[in-house]
Amino acid sequence: MKPPVPEIPVPVWRDFKDLQEWEQLHKERPSGDKHSALFESVTEGIHSFPGGFAVTTVADAFFNWARKSSVWPVTFGLACCAIEMMATFASRFDVERLGMVPWASPRHSDLMVVSGTVTIKMAPMLLRIYDQMPDPKWAVSMGSCANSGGPFRHGYHVVKGVDRIIPVDVYVPGCPPPPESLLNGLLLLQDQIAHFRKTGRRAPPTPKVD
Amino acid sequence: MTSDQARASIGERFSGAQVEGTSPIVATVQPEQWVALAQFVKETLGCRFFSYSTAVDWKEGLEVVARVDNVDDRIGVLMKTRLAPGVSSCPSLVPVYRGANWMERECYDMFGIRFEGHPDLRRILLSDDWEGHPLLKSYAVDTPHPPYR
């Protein structure tokens, strides 16, 4: 049986269904997911008080320094990217010098490195582990599969990007990303944490790479 | 027993069957003779090892495939049966080969073939609330699975 020869139209960027889906999804996602209304109203009050900005900004700088110097990733490996993640956590690339201790409990962790393919069957468990982590928490999407579904995007059983389940702070491309790449992603995450504004609001995405 | 003798004996026993090849011997029978063929192949030809079972969606009907082997005499038999268009029910091989149990569950999972006489026919790989059978040609890959897709 001879397959029919498809007529491929000239691709227009806006015509790609995947990109349309991505835009739609990121339009609907709420932005300030790390903020508590009560806490923010209190800090707003202090901030608007005359001279109060000195308190909040110094407190911010201190808290951000503390947060970014002790990011504990939860031990959570999903697929082949987990091997590279383990290499990053091991002695050669040693992220412990950055204050990251891979911790075996989500209840003591701040960071989830989603390393690998997220299947539809695994998605509820991933969400459950993420929900068990205390705020403030961050997520790094590692590898093509977690970023967008990767080679399995047009399959039937893979979640097309982990950002459909949890909010993601840093995307690390690669299949799988080498430890250097993940390390760069983690440094970017630390940079992002350092720019948290007023005790807990999410920083705007910094386009600074390298 | 050699492979040629085995092929001849299958052709002798099942007159309507289409038998060809040597390694493996490809035997295509009607679904009514499916279990009888498996029994014959196991007991007479000594193919005691159930290698795998799967299916093919040819759009004009499903085809159930099973491969069994006689490891001592190096005889491999690929059994096939073609279901009529629109039919998704086939006799189960579990009474003959116990190893067919999970294979047929996977086949049910992926192709929606209901194996008559299977002791525990439910999904094995996909979650229980999955809708549809993804390896069918009629399955749309973009089928939404809320909330994760």
Chai-1 contact restraints between the chains, C-beta under 6 A:
chainA,res_idxA,chainB,res_idxB,connection_type,confidence,min_distance_angstrom,max_distance_angstrom,comment,restraint_id
A,I120,B,H145,contact,1.0,0.0,6.0,A-B,restraint_1
A,I120,B,Y148,contact,1.0,0.0,6.0,A-B,restraint_2
A,K121,B,S127,contact,1.0,0.0,6.0,A-B,restraint_3
A,A123,B,Y148,contact,1.0,0.0,6.0,A-B,restraint_4
A,Y156,B,P134,contact,1.0,0.0,6.0,A-B,restraint_5
A,Y156,B,V141,contact,1.0,0.0,6.0,A-B,restraint_6
A,V159,B,Y148,contact,1.0,0.0,6.0,A-B,restraint_7
